[in-house]
């Protein structure tokens, strides 16, 4: 793609007029320092072409790349009290919310939508880290709960893309209350015997990890995503020991049994489509998305294990598996 042809127009401009140049035409890879043209990065689903580094992806684009033909119906954002604690630090909380909304284009940190994936109806929710670090507040918690209940009402599976720094401190105990509330909503999905799949992205930490983000029937992680409760620096300062290489990263957690698989972003729709069809006992697609690749083979094996644990109903979670996962939290 020739960026000069795209952005330098062959016409005479007024020398006296002030031209405003976008600040994000080029993006630097945090891992290798490679400079990538923004539109090329966006076209590659925010994966750096050279290094394969997975950068943060806007919530709306996440849903468009997930659902068939990029079509989905956004669920309405629930109305909650704004700044009930009248919180203020260096700035007022209401001012921070206003800036976050202008920056992200979202009402809050969670965007949920309904659409189809390989023809199968699906409800999905995405936490957007650009909105106050994807923090869990009353609005985000209520949006997740309503999205899960929408899945129950539609008898559809639910997929969550988690990305968060944890609970939103500006809402205090009201933020922490969202942890048990969202866990109760996950239980409603299980009682309805509907699949709940979590895709852990970089980063997923704090109270989000300690609650609904680690309760999926199947846990998927993007490559090299930071996943944990406290950060590695906090842990090292607390225990005064050097942590192992790659500690709290996706591959480390997969090797130690905390997540089921690590899947490249480009392969997520195919992987999720195959998993959901297996768990919902839907017939396999004769045509459609490609079903090749090691990630799908791993996905099929994981889903088959879930079916074996669940018995006759493949969408039910195994009680022993639930207990062990809850104990691990």
Protein Blocks (a to p, Z undefined) as FASTA:
>chain_A
ZZklmmmccbdddfkbccdddfklpccdfklopacdfklmmmnoopafklopacdddfkl
mmmmmpghhiacddddddddehklopaffbcfklmmmmmmmmnopablbdcddddeehia
cddddddfkggoipacfklmmmmmmmmmmmmmnopacddddddebjcfklmmmlmmmmmm
mmmmmmmmmmnopacddddddddehjllmmmmmmcfbdcddehiacdfbdfklmmmmnop
acdehihiaklmmmnopafbdcdfklmmmmmmmmmmmmnopacdfbdcdfedjklmmmmm
mmmmmmmmnommlkbccfklmmmmmmmZZ
